[in-house]
Amino acid sequence: MNKRSQLKVIAYGFTIIRSDDQPSPRIKFIDKGHHDWKTLEAFETKAARDRRMALLLENAQIIED
């Protein structure tokens, strides 16, 4: 999804998340208040991050990039 599409989606109240491994396993997000990627949470392991991502994605207003 490109930046223009991301802005359209977050304008309707969605939060977009993505996983990242650098500098450590973390979840990044953008939403109405943050148009640049920010760290939502950092984790000790990728497995812990992936479990948290799965929980977050159960929310209808959160989508994955």
Buried (B, 14 or more C-beta within 10 A) or exposed (E): EEEEEBEEBBEEEBBBBBBBEEEEBBBBBBBEEEEEBEEBBEBEEEEEBEEBBEEBEEEEEBBEB
